[in-house]
């Protein structure tokens, strides 16, 4: 007799509603608010679900708590183990500590120290093992089996999926007439849960997945393509090579479309959320807005809900995103100016830049690695301007004074 195909567990609206009762009072019911400015600027009616305001700054603690709450007394006594490099680790650690459940978290060896410390803070034992998430997961399963620990998967678990689906329940309770949900996708746990709830409550609603172009895991499954998954992405929280078998099957059946966004799209969306909404969001959390910004025509006039899935971003990475976007807007530029190597020349250039109303942020001379004559030098300036119009005014001042200027500014579409 031929082997029967494996029947994967599924999730229903009743499961999601049950999960909502489990987490009530223990997980923040985050705001779901309209962005007046971005709605005006982008032409869509945009509503944000601020999951970055959870205690651990991510929706991940919803599913983690539902799974932990399902354990028997004996399982709670033995403890749990999870593998994660970020948000899932903190969600499991926090709620396990709150419930008195011993927790072990396995993280890859290259995990930033701040994430490991944030996970230890709530009492979890942190083990750094493996150079990749796959190696860390392999160790976590072996260690868990050896010590009798319950494995809490970040997405390939019906209880976790049901917990994540509570995001959609709350969004549709707050804004029942949404036309679409635009959901960041990594392992597919969030979109599987949200699609399950949303399609049951409002069958006409569109559920659109968004992935970083470098990690088109669900995109490949839904579209039947074989695009590579590789590289460093700002959206590290959704940098998953393959969707989980359970949520992947649910998502493939319910999701209307999956779109890809570039790294520039992700950076711009992260920047816009900080500057306009005054909220800190990690790259993965900004993916929904990135999709709208990248294809405004598709969403014009539509009422769309976007979960801001997390706010755990490294401060240095956020600083880099901000300065790169300032450069794209023409507000930071690097000028290379050929000048005679004599006293007073720097002062003269500085005066011309100041006359145009710009500010010099950095300055240095290059006398050795240049093809200028020995009596010349290359003056490098990083200047701050209001916009590209003011940058052009600076260039005009310098060129009128006889200086040859080379400008290095990020392209508007870069």
C-alpha positions as CSV (number, residue, x, y, z in Angstrom):
1,X,0.0,0.0,0.0
2,X,1.4,3.4,-1.0
3,X,2.4,5.8,1.8
4,X,-0.3,8.4,2.5
5,X,0.7,12.0,2.3
6,X,1.3,13.6,5.7
7,X,-1.7,15.5,7.0
8,X,-0.6,18.7,8.5
9,X,-2.3,20.3,11.5
10,X,-4.5,23.3,10.7
11,X,-5.8,26.3,12.6
12,X,-9.3,27.7,12.8
13,X,-10.9,31.0,13.9
14,X,-12.1,29.2,17.0
15,X,-8.4,28.4,17.8
16,X,-7.5,32.1,17.4
17,X,-10.4,33.2,19.6
18,X,-9.3,30.7,22.2
19,X,-5.8,32.0,22.0
20,X,-7.1,35.6,22.5
21,X,-8.7,34.5,25.8
22,X,-5.4,32.9,26.9
23,X,-3.3,36.0,26.4
24,X,-5.9,38.5,27.7
25,X,-4.4,40.7,30.4
26,X,-0.9,39.2,29.9
27,X,-0.1,40.7,26.5
28,X,-0.6,44.3,25.5
29,X,-3.6,45.1,23.4
30,X,-1.7,47.5,21.2
31,X,-3.2,50.6,19.5
32,X,-4.4,50.3,15.9
33,X,-4.4,53.9,14.7
34,X,-4.6,55.8,11.4
35,X,-1.6,57.6,10.0
36,X,-3.0,60.9,8.8
37,X,0.3,62.0,7.3
38,X,1.3,58.9,5.5
39,X,-2.3,58.3,4.3
40,X,-2.1,61.8,2.8
41,X,1.3,61.4,1.3
42,X,0.9,57.9,-0.1
43,X,-2.7,58.0,-1.2
44,X,-3.9,54.9,0.8
45,X,-5.9,54.9,4.0
46,X,-3.2,53.5,6.3
47,X,-3.8,52.0,9.7
48,X,-0.9,50.7,11.9
49,X,-1.1,48.1,14.6
50,X,1.7,49.0,16.9
51,X,3.1,45.6,18.0
52,X,6.5,47.3,18.6
53,X,4.8,48.6,21.8
54,X,4.6,45.1,23.3
55,X,6.6,44.6,26.5
56,X,9.3,42.7,24.5
57,X,8.7,45.0,21.5
58,X,7.3,42.3,19.2
59,X,4.2,40.4,18.5
60,X,6.1,37.1,19.0
61,X,5.2,37.0,22.7
62,X,1.6,36.3,21.7
63,X,2.3,32.9,20.2
64,X,4.9,32.1,22.8
65,X,2.5,32.7,25.7
66,X,-0.2,30.5,24.1
67,X,2.2,27.6,23.7
68,X,3.6,28.0,27.2
69,X,0.1,28.1,28.7
70,X,-0.8,24.8,27.1
71,X,1.9,22.8,28.9
72,X,1.0,20.3,31.6
73,X,2.3,20.7,35.1
74,X,5.0,18.0,34.4
75,X,6.1,19.8,31.2
76,X,6.3,23.1,33.1
77,X,8.4,21.5,35.7
78,X,10.9,20.1,33.2
79,X,11.0,23.4,31.2
80,X,11.2,24.5,27.6
81,X,13.8,25.2,25.0
82,X,13.6,27.6,22.0
83,X,15.9,28.6,19.2
84,X,16.0,32.2,18.1
85,X,18.3,35.1,17.5
86,X,15.9,37.8,18.6
87,X,12.2,38.5,19.2
88,X,11.0,34.9,19.8
89,X,13.8,34.4,22.3
90,X,12.7,37.4,24.3
91,X,9.0,36.5,24.2
92,X,9.7,32.9,25.4
93,X,12.1,34.1,28.1
94,X,9.8,36.8,29.5
95,X,6.6,34.7,29.7
96,X,8.4,31.6,30.8
97,X,9.9,33.6,33.7
98,X,6.6,35.1,34.5
99,X,5.0,31.7,34.7
100,X,7.8,30.1,36.6
101,X,8.8,27.8,33.7
102,X,12.6,27.1,33.3
103,X,13.6,28.2,29.9
104,X,16.7,27.6,27.7
105,X,17.3,29.7,24.6
106,X,19.8,28.6,22.0
107,X,21.2,31.5,19.9
108,X,23.8,31.5,17.1
109,X,27.3,32.4,18.2
110,X,27.2,35.6,16.2
111,X,24.1,37.0,18.0
112,X,24.6,40.6,19.2
113,X,25.5,40.7,22.9
114,X,22.5,43.1,23.6
115,X,20.0,40.5,22.4
116,X,21.6,37.7,24.4
117,X,21.5,40.0,27.5
118,X,17.9,41.0,27.0
119,X,17.0,37.3,26.8
120,X,19.0,36.5,30.0
121,X,17.3,39.3,31.8
122,X,14.1,37.4,32.4
123,X,15.9,34.3,33.8
124,X,16.4,32.2,30.7
125,X,19.6,30.2,30.3
126,X,21.2,31.3,27.0
127,X,23.4,28.9,25.1
128,X,25.4,30.3,22.1
129,X,25.9,27.5,19.7
130,X,26.3,27.2,15.9
131,X,27.3,29.6,13.3
132,X,23.9,29.7,11.7
133,X,20.2,29.5,12.8
134,X,20.1,26.0,11.2
135,X,23.0,24.8,13.3
136,X,21.5,26.4,16.4
137,X,18.2,24.7,15.8
138,X,19.9,21.4,15.3
139,X,21.6,21.7,18.6
140,X,18.5,23.0,20.4
141,X,16.5,19.9,19.3
142,X,19.2,17.5,20.4
143,X,19.7,19.3,23.7
144,X,16.0,19.4,24.4
145,X,15.6,15.7,23.7
146,X,18.5,14.9,26.0
147,X,17.1,17.0,28.9
148,X,13.4,16.3,28.3
149,X,12.5,19.9,27.4
150,X,9.5,21.0,25.4
151,X,10.6,22.7,22.2
152,X,8.8,26.1,21.5
153,X,9.0,26.6,17.8
154,X,8.9,30.2,16.6
155,X,6.4,29.5,13.8
156,X,5.8,25.8,13.0
157,X,3.3,25.1,15.7
158,X,-0.5,25.4,15.5
159,X,-0.7,27.0,19.0
160,X,1.9,29.6,18.1
161,X,0.1,30.3,14.8
162,X,-3.2,30.8,16.7
163,X,-1.5,33.2,19.1
164,X,-0.1,35.3,16.2
165,X,-3.6,35.4,14.6
166,X,-4.9,37.4,17.5
167,X,-3.2,40.4,15.9
168,X,-5.8,40.2,13.1
169,X,-8.7,39.8,15.5
170,X,-7.8,43.0,17.3
171,X,-7.2,44.9,14.0
172,X,-10.6,44.0,12.6
173,X,-12.3,44.7,15.9
174,X,-10.8,48.2,15.8
175,X,-11.2,48.8,12.0
176,X,-13.9,46.4,10.6
177,X,-13.9,47.9,7.1
178,X,-10.3,47.3,6.2
179,X,-9.8,46.3,2.6
180,X,-6.5,44.5,3.1
181,X,-3.9,43.4,5.5
182,X,-0.2,43.7,4.5
183,X,1.8,41.4,6.6
184,X,5.6,40.8,6.9
185,X,6.6,37.2,6.2
186,X,9.5,35.1,7.5
187,X,8.6,31.6,8.6
188,X,4.9,32.4,7.8
189,X,3.5,31.9,11.4
190,X,2.2,35.5,11.6
191,X,0.5,35.6,8.2
192,X,-0.9,32.1,8.6
193,X,-2.6,33.1,11.9
194,X,-3.7,36.5,10.6
195,X,-5.1,35.1,7.4
196,X,-7.0,32.3,9.2
197,X,-8.7,34.9,11.4
198,X,-9.2,37.6,8.9
199,X,-10.6,35.4,6.1
200,X,-13.1,33.8,8.5
201,X,-14.3,37.1,9.8
202,X,-14.3,39.0,6.5
203,X,-13.9,36.7,3.4
204,X,-13.5,39.6,1.1
205,X,-10.4,41.0,2.8
206,X,-7.1,40.7,0.9
207,X,-4.2,39.3,2.8
208,X,-0.9,40.2,1.2
209,X,2.5,38.9,2.4
210,X,5.7,41.0,2.2
211,X,9.2,39.6,2.1
212,X,12.6,41.1,1.8
213,X,13.7,40.5,-1.8
214,X,16.8,38.7,-0.5
215,X,14.6,36.1,1.3
216,X,11.6,35.2,-1.0
217,X,10.7,32.0,0.9
218,X,6.8,32.2,0.8
219,X,7.0,34.0,-2.5
220,X,8.8,31.0,-4.0
221,X,6.2,28.6,-2.6
222,X,3.2,30.6,-3.7
223,X,4.5,31.7,-7.1
224,X,6.3,28.4,-8.0
225,X,9.6,30.2,-8.4
226,X,13.1,29.3,-7.3
227,X,14.6,32.6,-6.4
228,X,17.7,32.4,-4.2
229,X,17.6,33.2,-0.5
230,X,20.8,34.8,0.7
231,X,22.6,37.8,2.0
232,X,22.4,40.4,4.8
233,X,19.1,42.2,5.0
234,X,17.8,45.0,7.2
235,X,14.8,42.8,7.8
236,X,16.7,40.2,9.7
237,X,13.6,39.2,11.6
238,X,12.1,37.7,8.4
239,X,15.3,36.4,6.9
240,X,14.0,32.8,6.7
241,X,15.1,30.4,3.9
242,X,11.9,28.2,4.0
243,X,8.5,28.8,5.5
244,X,7.4,26.3,8.2
245,X,5.5,23.3,6.8
246,X,2.4,24.0,8.8
247,X,2.1,27.8,8.4
248,X,3.4,27.6,4.9
249,X,0.6,25.3,3.8
250,X,-2.0,27.6,5.6
251,X,-0.6,30.7,4.0
252,X,-0.4,29.2,0.5
253,X,-4.1,28.3,0.8
254,X,-5.3,31.7,2.2
255,X,-2.9,34.5,1.2
256,X,-3.9,36.5,-1.9
257,X,-0.4,37.6,-3.0
258,X,3.2,37.9,-1.8
259,X,5.3,40.8,-2.8
260,X,9.0,41.5,-2.5
261,X,10.7,44.8,-1.3
262,X,14.2,46.0,-1.7
263,X,16.7,47.0,1.0
264,X,16.2,50.6,-0.1
265,X,12.4,50.3,0.3
266,X,12.9,48.8,3.8
267,X,15.3,51.6,4.8
268,X,13.0,54.3,3.6
269,X,10.0,52.8,5.5
270,X,12.0,52.5,8.7
271,X,13.1,56.1,8.3
272,X,9.5,57.3,7.6
273,X,8.1,55.6,10.6
274,X,10.6,57.2,12.9
275,X,10.4,60.7,11.4
276,X,6.6,60.8,10.8
277,X,5.1,58.4,13.3
278,X,7.8,58.9,15.9
279,X,8.0,55.2,16.5
280,X,11.1,52.9,16.3
281,X,10.5,49.9,14.1
282,X,13.0,47.2,13.0
283,X,13.4,46.4,9.3
284,X,11.0,43.5,9.3
285,X,8.3,45.6,11.0
286,X,8.6,48.2,8.3
287,X,8.1,45.8,5.5
288,X,4.3,46.5,5.1
289,X,4.9,50.2,4.7
290,X,7.8,49.5,2.3
291,X,5.4,47.6,0.1
292,X,3.0,50.5,-0.1
293,X,5.8,53.0,-0.7
294,X,7.2,50.8,-3.5
295,X,3.8,50.5,-5.3
296,X,1.6,53.4,-4.5
297,X,-0.7,52.9,-7.4
298,X,-1.8,49.5,-6.2
299,X,-2.9,50.8,-2.8
300,X,-4.3,54.2,-3.8
301,X,-7.7,54.8,-2.2
302,X,-7.7,51.5,-0.3
303,X,-8.0,51.0,3.5
304,X,-5.1,48.9,4.6
305,X,-3.9,47.5,7.9
306,X,-0.2,47.1,8.6
307,X,1.1,45.4,11.7
308,X,4.4,47.0,12.9
309,X,5.7,43.7,14.0
310,X,8.7,44.7,16.1
311,X,11.0,47.5,17.3
312,X,14.1,45.6,18.3
313,X,16.7,47.2,16.1
314,X,20.4,47.8,16.9
315,X,21.0,51.5,17.6
316,X,24.1,51.6,15.3
317,X,22.1,50.0,12.5
318,X,19.3,52.5,13.0
319,X,21.8,55.4,12.9
320,X,23.1,54.0,9.6
321,X,19.6,53.9,8.2
322,X,18.9,57.5,9.2
323,X,22.1,58.9,7.8
324,X,21.8,57.0,4.5
325,X,18.3,58.3,4.0
326,X,19.4,61.9,4.8
327,X,22.0,61.4,2.0
328,X,19.2,60.1,-0.4
329,X,17.2,63.3,0.3
330,X,20.2,65.5,-0.5
331,X,20.5,66.6,3.1
332,X,24.0,65.0,3.6
333,X,26.5,65.1,0.8
334,X,30.2,64.6,0.4
335,X,32.1,67.1,-1.7
336,X,35.6,66.7,-3.1
337,X,37.2,70.1,-3.9
338,X,40.6,70.7,-5.6
339,X,42.3,73.6,-3.8
340,X,45.8,75.1,-3.7
341,X,47.7,73.9,-0.6
342,X,48.2,77.3,1.1
343,X,47.0,79.0,4.3
344,X,43.5,80.5,4.3
345,X,42.1,78.3,1.5
346,X,40.1,76.1,3.9
347,X,38.7,79.3,5.6
348,X,37.7,80.6,2.2
349,X,35.9,77.4,1.2
350,X,34.1,77.3,4.6
351,X,32.9,80.8,4.2
352,X,31.4,80.1,0.8
353,X,29.6,77.0,2.2
354,X,28.3,79.0,5.1
355,X,27.2,81.8,2.8
356,X,24.9,79.4,1.1
357,X,23.4,78.4,4.5
358,X,24.9,74.9,4.7
359,X,26.7,73.3,7.6
360,X,30.1,71.4,7.5
361,X,29.9,68.1,9.3
362,X,33.3,66.6,8.5
363,X,36.5,67.9,6.8
364,X,39.8,66.4,5.9
365,X,42.6,66.9,3.4
366,X,44.0,64.3,1.0
367,X,47.6,65.2,0.0
368,X,49.1,61.8,-0.8
369,X,46.6,59.7,-2.7
370,X,45.7,62.2,-5.4
371,X,46.8,63.0,-8.9
372,X,46.9,66.8,-8.2
373,X,50.2,68.7,-8.4
374,X,52.4,68.8,-5.3
375,X,51.2,72.3,-4.5
376,X,47.5,71.2,-4.6
377,X,45.4,69.2,-2.3
378,X,42.1,67.5,-2.3
379,X,39.6,68.9,0.3
380,X,36.9,66.5,1.4
381,X,33.8,67.9,3.1
382,X,30.6,66.3,4.3
383,X,28.0,69.0,4.4
384,X,24.4,69.2,5.7
385,X,21.8,71.0,3.7
386,X,18.0,71.4,3.8
387,X,17.4,69.7,0.5
388,X,18.9,69.2,-3.0
389,X,18.0,72.8,-3.9
390,X,20.3,74.2,-1.1
391,X,23.0,71.7,-2.1
392,X,22.9,73.1,-5.7
393,X,23.2,76.6,-4.2
394,X,26.4,75.5,-2.4
395,X,27.8,74.1,-5.6
396,X,27.0,77.3,-7.5
397,X,28.9,79.4,-4.9
398,X,32.0,77.2,-5.0
399,X,32.1,76.9,-8.8
400,X,31.6,80.7,-9.2
401,X,34.7,81.2,-7.0
402,X,36.7,79.0,-9.4
403,X,36.7,75.7,-7.5
404,X,36.3,72.4,-9.2
405,X,33.9,70.3,-7.2
406,X,33.0,66.7,-7.3
407,X,29.8,65.8,-5.4
408,X,29.0,62.4,-3.9
409,X,25.3,62.3,-2.9
410,X,23.0,59.3,-2.9
411,X,20.7,59.2,-5.9
412,X,17.0,59.9,-5.1
413,X,16.0,56.5,-6.4
414,X,18.9,54.6,-4.9
